[in-house]
Amino acid sequence: LICIAMALPIAWAIALPGAVLGRVMAQRGMLGSTGAGMALVVPMLLGVEARATPPTHEVVTVVEIAAPPEVVWRHVVMFPELPPPNELLFRAGVAAPVRARIEGNGVGAIRYCDFTTGSFVEPITAWEENRLLAFDITAQAPPMTELSPYRNVNPPHLDGYFRATHGEFRLTPLAGGRTRLEGRTTYVVDMFPQRYWTLPAGRIVAAIHERVLRHIAALAEEEEP
């Protein structure tokens, strides 16, 4: 149901001009060879973007935390379970972050960010204590749980069309023992039309960032006297 709601603007944008054009052609008696030619050309035009290599996109979210970088860092590397989400987006079925855990230490360690739909696997590629944590994303959870009257619905459009590829946390010390925490996620949308689907994908990534960064801030500020 979520995907249907997001796709409705596209459906209307495609259906309305087509309906108007069809009516005009019918009134003018153009549904012969001209209509057949249009039927062949339009699908070819629609396929141009679908065949192109999808571009990468990046979402950056920033918070300021009333705690020094060495305190914030501990909660960036891993953090305990978040409270249940109140945001409508996540309550509607979009995957919500739950906790982060890590196996190992430094570059090469494997971090897992657990979501309500599964886990993202994040091999660490940069580990600069109290400054930078960067990782690739080699496996990811489904982006959402479809709302449906049927059980165990696994629609194919949820498989591989959104791919998060890289993530970073950057910590910058501020005056007064505060920290600027920046979260970055690089992702690819491989669903036509890409320009349209990139917008809701970016907003979902930003909502995930905000939820995680607020949680990290609360943990760090609670720890810092």
C-alpha positions in Angstrom: 0.0 0.0 0.0 2.9 2.4 0.7 4.4 1.8 -2.7 1.0 2.2 -4.4 0.5 5.6 -2.7 4.0 6.8 -3.7 3.4 5.6 -7.3 0.0 7.3 -7.8 1.5 10.6 -9.0 3.4 8.7 -11.7 0.3 6.8 -12.7 -1.7 10.0 -13.0 1.1 11.8 -14.9 1.2 8.9 -17.4 -2.5 8.1 -17.6 -3.9 11.6 -18.1 -1.8 12.7 -21.1 -2.3 9.3 -22.6 -6.1 9.6 -22.2 -6.2 13.0 -23.7 -4.0 12.0 -26.6 -6.1 8.9 -27.2 -9.3 10.9 -27.2 -7.9 13.5 -29.7 -6.6 10.7 -32.0 -10.0 8.9 -31.8 -11.9 12.1 -32.7 -9.6 12.8 -35.6 -9.5 9.3 -36.9 -5.8 8.9 -36.3 -5.9 5.4 -34.6 -4.6 3.6 -37.7 -1.0 3.5 -38.6 -0.2 6.6 -36.5 -1.5 4.9 -33.4 0.4 1.8 -34.1 3.6 3.8 -34.6 3.1 5.6 -31.3 2.6 2.3 -29.5 6.0 1.2 -30.7 7.9 4.4 -30.0 6.6 5.3 -26.5 7.9 2.1 -24.8 11.3 2.7 -26.4 11.4 6.2 -24.9 10.4 5.0 -21.5 13.2 2.5 -21.6 16.0 5.0 -22.1 16.4 6.0 -18.4 15.8 2.4 -17.3 18.9 1.2 -19.3 21.1 4.0 -18.0 23.5 3.3 -15.1 21.8 4.7 -12.0 23.6 7.6 -10.4 24.7 7.7 -6.7 23.1 10.1 -4.2 24.1 11.2 -0.8 22.2 12.4 2.2 24.0 14.4 5.0 22.4 15.1 8.4 24.0 17.1 11.2 23.4 17.5 14.9 25.2 19.3 17.7 25.6 17.3 20.9 26.4 18.6 24.4 29.2 16.1 25.0 32.8 15.8 23.8 33.8 13.6 20.9 35.3 10.8 23.0 31.9 10.3 24.6 29.9 10.6 21.4 32.3 8.2 19.6 31.4 5.3 21.9 27.8 5.6 21.0 28.5 6.0 17.3 30.4 2.7 17.1 27.5 0.9 18.7 24.3 1.8 20.5 21.6 0.0 22.4 18.0 -0.5 21.3 16.1 2.6 20.3 12.6 3.2 21.7 9.7 2.2 19.4 9.3 4.8 16.6 6.5 7.5 16.8 7.1 8.7 13.3 4.2 7.9 10.9 6.7 6.9 8.2 8.1 4.0 10.3 4.8 3.0 11.8 3.5 2.6 8.2 6.1 -0.1 7.6 9.3 1.6 6.4 12.3 -0.1 8.0 13.3 1.7 11.2 16.8 1.4 12.9 16.7 -0.6 16.1 20.3 -0.9 17.4 24.0 -1.1 16.2 26.5 -3.7 17.2 30.1 -4.5 16.1 32.3 -7.5 15.9 36.0 -6.6 16.1 37.8 -3.3 16.4 39.3 -0.9 13.8 39.4 -1.2 10.0 38.1 -4.6 9.0 35.7 -5.0 11.9 32.1 -5.8 11.0 29.4 -3.4 12.2 25.7 -4.5 12.0 22.9 -1.9 12.0 19.8 -3.8 12.9 16.5 -2.6 11.5 12.9 -3.7 12.0 13.2 -5.7 8.8 16.7 -7.2 9.2 20.3 -6.1 9.4 22.7 -4.0 7.3 26.2 -5.5 7.2 28.8 -2.7 7.4 32.6 -3.6 7.1 34.6 -0.8 8.5 36.8 1.0 6.0 38.0 4.0 8.1 38.5 4.1 11.9 39.9 7.4 13.2 38.9 7.3 16.9 36.8 10.3 18.0 36.9 11.7 14.4 35.7 9.4 11.6 33.9 6.0 11.3 33.3 4.9 7.7 32.0 1.7 6.2 30.8 0.0 3.1 27.4 -1.7 3.0 27.6 -5.2 1.7 24.2 -6.5 2.6 21.0 -4.8 3.6 17.6 -5.4 5.0 14.4 -4.9 3.0 13.5 -1.2 2.9 10.0 -1.8 4.2 7.3 -4.2 5.3 4.4 -3.9 2.9 1.0 -3.3 4.5 -1.2 -6.0 3.1 -4.2 -8.2 4.1 -2.0 -11.1 3.1 0.8 -12.6 5.1 4.5 -12.8 4.0 4.2 -10.5 1.0 7.5 -10.2 -0.8 7.0 -7.9 -3.7 9.8 -7.9 -6.2 10.1 -4.1 -6.4 11.6 -4.2 -2.9 14.5 -6.3 -3.9 17.6 -4.4 -5.1 15.9 -1.3 -6.4 17.2 0.8 -3.4 20.8 0.1 -2.4 22.7 1.9 0.3 26.4 1.5 -0.6 28.4 3.5 1.9 28.0 5.3 5.3 30.1 7.7 7.5 30.0 9.4 10.8 32.2 12.5 11.2 32.8 14.0 14.6 34.1 17.6 14.9 34.9 19.1 18.3 33.2 22.4 19.2 33.8 25.0 21.9 32.4 24.2 25.3 33.0 20.5 25.1 30.4 20.0 22.4 30.5 17.9 19.2 29.2 18.3 15.7 28.1 14.9 14.5 27.5 14.4 10.8 25.9 11.3 9.3 26.3 10.5 5.6 24.8 7.8 3.5 25.4 7.1 -0.2 22.7 5.2 -2.1 21.5 4.2 -5.5 17.9 4.1 -6.8 17.4 1.7 -9.7 13.7 2.2 -10.4 12.2 4.1 -13.2 11.8 7.1 -13.2 14.9 7.5 -11.1 14.4 11.3 -10.7 11.0 10.7 -9.1 11.9 7.9 -6.8 15.1 9.6 -5.6 13.0 12.1 -3.7 11.1 9.8 -1.4 14.3 7.6 -1.0 16.3 10.6 0.2 13.6 11.6 2.7 13.5 8.1 4.1 17.3 8.1 4.5 17.1 11.5 6.2 14.4 10.3 8.6 16.6 7.3 9.5 19.6 9.6 10.1 17.6 11.9 12.3 16.3 9.0 14.4 19.8 7.5 14.9 21.6 10.8 15.5 19.0 11.9 18.1 19.4 8.6 19.9 23.2 9.0 19.9 22.9 12.5 21.2 20.6 11.5 24.0 22.9 8.7 25.1 26.0 10.9 25.0 24.3 13.8 26.8 22.9 11.5 29.5 26.4 10.1 30.1 28.2 13.5 30.2 27.7 15.2 33.6 
